[in-house]
Amino acid sequence: MHDLVPFARTDLIPLGGERWEVLVEEGSEEALDAVLHAVARWAAGCRIERTRVLVDDEPVELPDDS
C-alpha cells in the first residue's frame, strides 16, 4: 500500500481469510502502469504464487518485475 501512495489513492478491504482487495482510485495510464509494477514487486517480494488482478473488472497480467 505504501508503494502505491505516490501514484494513486487506495483503500484496503479484507475479503476473508488471507484474501484482500486493494481499490485504486481511477487515474492515468501511467499511474496504472506504476501501480501494476508496484503490485508485481510486492507479490514477488512476499513470494505470492497466485494472484488475481482486475482492472475495471477485467483480469490483467502483472508485469514481470524479476
N, C-alpha and C positions, 0 to 999 in steps of 0.2 A: 504494500500500500504506500509506503514512504517513497518508493521509487516512482510512483505514479503522480505524486503531488505536483511536480513541475509541469506536467502535461495536461492533467485533467482533474476535475472534481470527482471524487469517488465515494461510494457508500459500500460497506461490508455487511452482508446479510448471511446469517447462519441458515443452512438448509437441513441440518440434522446430521448426526454422526460426524464424520470428518469432512463433510461437504460444505463449501462456502460459495457464495456468489458475490462477485465484485461488480457493482453497477458503475459505469463510467459515463459521465455527462457527455452529451454529443459535442463533438469538436471537429477539427480539420482532419484531413487525410494524414498530414504529417504527425499530428498528435496521436492518431490511431496507430500509425506505424511505430511510434515511440512506445506506446502502451503495450503493443504486442511483443516488442523486443524486451521490455521490462518483465512481462509475464513469462516469456520464454527463459530469461535468465533466472528468475525466481524458481520456476519449475525445475530447471536443471540443477540449481544450487540446492534445492530440497530433495533432489532425486525422485521427483514425482514421475512415475512411469506413464500414467494415464491422465490425460487432460481432455476436457471438453470445453472449447472456447466458442462462444457465439457472438456474432456482431449483427445487430438488428435481427435477432432470432435465426440467423443463418450460421451454420458451422464454418469455421475458418481454421486453417493450419497455422500453427505458431511458426515463426521464422526459426531457422537453425542458428542458435547463438552459442554453439560449442566452440 
